[in-house]
Amino acid sequence: MKKLFYIFILLFIVGWAQAQQRVVYTINDGWKFTKGSPFEAQLTGCDDSSWETVNIPHTWNDKDADDETPGFYRGPVWYRKQLFIDKSQEGRQAVIYFEGANQEVRFYLNGQFVGEHKGGYTRFCFDITSHLRYGQENLFAIYVNNVYNPNIPPLSADFTFFGGIYRDVYLQFMNPVHIATNDYASSGVYIRTPEVNNSAASVEITTLLTNDMPQATEIRVENIICDADGKEVKKTQAEVKLAAGETKADISKKIKIDSPRLWDIDDPYRYMVYTRILDKRKGTLLDEVVNPLGLRWFKFDSEKGFFLNGKGRKLIGTARHQDYFQKGNALRDELHVQDVLLLKEMGGNYLRVSHYPQDPVIMEMCDKLGIVTSVEIPVVNAVTETEEFLHNSVEMAKEMVRQDFNRPSVMIWGYMNEIFLRRPYTEGKQLEDYYRFTEKVARALEATIREEDPSRYTMMAYHNMPQYYEDAHLTEIPMIQGWNLYQGWYEPDINEFQRLLDRAHKAYKGKVLMVTEYGPGVDPRVHSYQPERFDFSQEYGLVYHKHYLNEMMKRPFVAGSSLWNLNDFYSESRVDAVPHVNNKGVVGLNREKKDVYWFYKTALSRRPILVIGNREWKSRGGVVNTAQKECIQSVPVFSNAEEVELFVNNKSLGKKKIEDNYALFDVPFMGGENLLEAVAVAGDNKLRDMLRIQFQLVGSQLKDEAVPFTEINVMLGSPRYFEDRAANVAWIPEQEYKPGSWGFIGGTSYRRKTGFGTMLGSDIDIHGTDMNPIFQTQRVGIKSFKADVPNGEYSVYLHWAELESDKEREALVYNLGADSEQTFAGNRSFGISINGTTVSDDFNVARDYGYARAVIKKFVITVKDGKGVSVDFHKKEGEPILNAIRIYRNY
C-alpha cells in the first residue's frame, strides 16, 4: 500500500516534550526484490540493480494464482532497500515492525543479522537501535521463504500459501524509556474487564515498561480512560522504578466506571485508554499508546446459545480469507475495510477470522462495527510429531492472544481446524501414536490460551468424522465445538445436516456447538433451472443456503454459524468451475455480490430491503416458449417486505408473497433490452429496484421471421446457462433435435462417478480457456447436431475437451469423497462431416491436443436449399464427443 504517514499519538506537550513523541511510519515503497538466494544478499556489495522494484504489501505468488501452471513458487526470496534515517532520531529506541510475512523471515540491517521469525500470519518486530546509522542511508535486507517446513503450521490447507511481505512494514522511534514493544509485538498494554454489568464495570490495566537507558530511572505511569468524544472518564497513576535494561509490568488498581455504555452488536461503543509514562522529576511525557476499551459481558450456553450483555443473540456471519482478484493476499488497507463493511451490510454479526490472524485493520473494523469475532492460528489438516512443531504452535497462540488481547470484538480463540483431514496413518500403533501427539498439541494450546486469557472461550473446528476426534479425545478439550458440515455438497443428502446437528447436541452434552463452515461452490456466471449439487449454479446456492439457515435458526443450541466463505479465495489445488479458486464465497474474488449475498442480507437486515436477483446476469439467452415470441425464465426478487410486485417492460406480472426472503417470478423476456422493476411496501417505506437485461432470443423455429436468427450458443450434456461476460455471449442448455428447430441427436450426457453417486460433467481444469463450464460437460456418443437455420453464410464453432485421461490424478482431500472416480480414456477417434462434406476423417482430441485442453474449430459454411446445418459424427474408435457448439450467421 502506497502510504507514508506519521501517527502522532495524543500528547500533553510539556516544555520540550514534543521531540519525545513516539513516531511510527511505513517503509512500504521502493523495495528491490528477487527470487532465489543471491550470494551475500544482505551485504552492501551485492548488486541489486537488475532486481525488480516492488511496493509492500507484496506477494510473489499473485500471478501464480491465475496461471495454468500447476503449483506455485515456494522458496527463498530477498527484499532490499536503502533507507535514509534522519539524525533527529538518534538517541531514541528504534523498532522495525512487520504486520505479516509468509512464512520464515531473517532480517539484516547494514549487513548484520538482527533477528528471525517463524510463522506467516502473526505480527513481529525487531529492535534495530544498535544497528542504525543516523544521518545516512541504511541497508535493510530481508530474507523471506515460504517453502514447506514440517515444523511450521499450516502444513497443508485449502488455500494458497502466498509468500511475501504482504502486510505493512513500519519503523517506530520512541524514548529509551517506553511502553514495551518486545512482548510478542503486542501494544505492551493489556486491558481486562473482570466485572461488567449495566450499572458498573471494573477495569484492570497491565502495562509493560522498558528502560533501555544505561542507568535506573523513576517514572510515573498514567492510565486515562476517555469516552468516544475524548472526555476523561477515569484516571489512575502510579510511580515506578526501573533498573537499567529492565522490562517490568505495572498493574493498575481496579478502575470502576459507573453506568457504563456497553459495547454491543447494535451499539459498538468504545472508550479509549491512553497509557502514558512521564519522567517523575521533570513531568515530561516519555511515551504513550492508545487502546480501545469495549465494556461488555458475554457467555455461551450449550442449550440456549450465545448471550451478549444478558441478551440472547444468534451469531450469523461468515469466515474470511484475505484474498483479492489478481492480488493474492497482498491487500491495501482499504480492501480489508471493504470486506468488513460487506459483512456488516449483509447483516452479519459474526466473523470467523480464519484460518489465521489477519490484518489489524480487520480487527479494528470489527471493533467499530459491532461484529463478534473468533480468531485462530493455522494448525490445519495435520500436525508433525515433533517438539519443534509443538513449540511453534504454542508461540503462535501466544502471539495471537497478546496482539489482539484488547479487542472488544474478540470473544473466541481458535487453534485447530479439521486436524484429521490429512491423517498420515489409517490404523495400528502409528495411528494411535499420532492421535496421542495430536491430543498433546491440542491440550498444550488449550492450556496456553486459557492461561493467557481466561476471559474468553476456546474453539476447535472438526470435519464430519466425529469418531476420529473422539478417539483422540479432541471433542473433550475446547469450550466450543465447531463443526464444518457440507451435506448436500460433498455428501448427497442435504437433510443429513440437521440430523448431524441433533446428533452432536445429544452426544456432546454440555458442549457449546457452532457451525463453523458450510456452503456450496457458486460461479456467478452459471445458472440452472434444474439445480443440483456441484453444478456451481447460483440457483443451487440459494437452495443450499436457504435450507441450512432455516435449520440452524430452528435450533437454539446452535450458538452461531460462519458460512464458508465471505469471499471466493485462491486455492491452488482446486479446479472446479474456476481453476485454482474456492468459490464458496457469497461475494466473488472481485467482490461481486452473488444471489446468496442478497438472500442473507434480506434475511438478516433490519432495514427494508428490495433487490432484483441475478443482478450481474445481464447478458441472458433462451428459446422462445410462448405464443407471444418470448422466453419465460425465473427471476428471484429478494425482500423482507410481505409481498412484492414485478414489472417487465412496464407490464405488471402481479404481486407475490415473500417466502424464505424472496419470491420467484416467471419473467417473459423479449429479444433485446428488457426493463425489470420491482415495487414493495415495508412499513412506511415504499421500495423500488430496477434492472436492465439484454436478452438473446432464439426462435423455437429457426426460420420464424418474427424472431430473426443471428446466433445460437449451446453447451452439450448440460442443463446450465453460462454468461461469457467478456464477449456478452449467452450460452444455453442443450435440447434434443426437433424438425424446424435445433438440437442433438443421440448420445448421453457425461456424468462423472464419485463416492456419492454421479455428478454433472467433469471437475478438471480445462487448459487454454477461462470458461471451464463450457468445456466441462459434453455429449458422449453424439450422432449429429442439427440446426434448421435459414439460407446464408454461417460460422460454425465446434468446442471440445477430452475429459478422460490415460494418467492417474490425485484425489483432492477437500472434496471429502466427492472426487471423481477416474475413468481412463481409451483411444477415441471419429470423423466429422458438415452438411455432407467430410471436414475430418480421423479426429482424436487427446492425440492431437492432449487431455483437458480447450479446442475450438471454426468452419465457414454456406447453407442453401433450406437444408440448414447438420454436423454429423462418424464413430471409428471409442465414442464421438461434442462439448459445445456455436452457430453464428455471417450474412
RAURZI-V526162 format. One record per helix or strand of 2 or more residues. SS is the DSSP state (h for helix, s for strand). FROM is the first residue (numbers start at 1). LEN is the number of residues. If there is no record, write none. Layout:
ss | from | len
SS | FROM | LEN
SS | FROM | LEN
This chain:
ss | from | len
h | 17 | 4
s | 23 | 4
s | 31 | 5
s | 52 | 3
s | 76 | 10
h | 87 | 3
s | 93 | 6
s | 104 | 6
s | 112 | 7
s | 124 | 4
h | 129 | 3
s | 136 | 10
s | 169 | 6
s | 177 | 3
s | 189 | 8
s | 200 | 12
s | 217 | 10
s | 232 | 11
s | 247 | 5
s | 255 | 4
s | 271 | 9
s | 285 | 9
s | 298 | 4
s | 305 | 4
s | 311 | 2
s | 315 | 6
h | 333 | 14
s | 350 | 4
h | 360 | 10
s | 372 | 5
h | 387 | 17
s | 410 | 8
h | 428 | 25
s | 457 | 7
h | 466 | 6
h | 474 | 3
s | 480 | 5
h | 496 | 12
s | 512 | 6
s | 526 | 3
h | 538 | 16
s | 558 | 6
s | 569 | 2
s | 581 | 2
h | 595 | 10
s | 610 | 3
s | 619 | 5
s | 631 | 9
s | 643 | 6
s | 651 | 7
s | 662 | 8
s | 672 | 11
s | 685 | 14
s | 711 | 5
s | 720 | 5
s | 729 | 5
s | 742 | 4
s | 748 | 2
s | 751 | 4
s | 757 | 5
h | 772 | 4
s | 779 | 2
s | 784 | 4
s | 792 | 9
h | 813 | 3
s | 829 | 6
s | 837 | 7
h | 845 | 5
s | 855 | 9
s | 869 | 9
s | 881 | 2
s | 884 | 6
